[in-house]
Amino acid sequence: MAKKTVATLQKGEGRTYSKVIKMVKSPKTGAYIFEETMVPNAEVKNFLAK
């Protein structure tokens, strides 16, 4: 299934998106969790600034 996703992202408009992984501290446990999101290339800095 991963191959299909990668192949889809490399065609057409898929190149205008980036997969962003952000480390966030959980308010309940204090442990760190990772948020993975597909973000347009122009919005990457805004997403990481949150």
N, C-alpha and C positions, 0 to 999 in steps of 0.2 A: 504494500500500500504506500510506503514511503517513496518508492520510485515514481509512482504516478503523481504524487504531490510535487516532487522536485521537477519532474518533466513539465508539469503544468505551469509552474512558476517561472520557468525559463523561456516560455513562449509569450509573445505579445506583451500585455500589460503587466505580467508577473515580474518583470525586471524593475518596475517602479516601486515595488514593495520590499521591505526588509523585515526579517524576523528579529525582534528585539527581546532580549532576556534581561529582566530587571530584578535585582535582589531587594526584597522588602521585608522588614521586620514585622512579625505577627504581633498584633496588640494583645492577644489572649495569652500566648505561651512565651513570647519573647524570642522564639526561634525565627530563623530566617527562612523565607519561602521565595520561590522564583516565579515571576509572572512572565509568560511567553505570549507575545502578541505580534501579529502581522500589521505593520504600520507603513504608510506611504513614506518614501524616502524624505520628502520635505518635512514630515512631522516627527522624525526620529528625535531631534533635539528637544522638542516640546514634550514628548512622551517621557524622556529621561529626566526632564526638569521637574516633573510632578513629584 
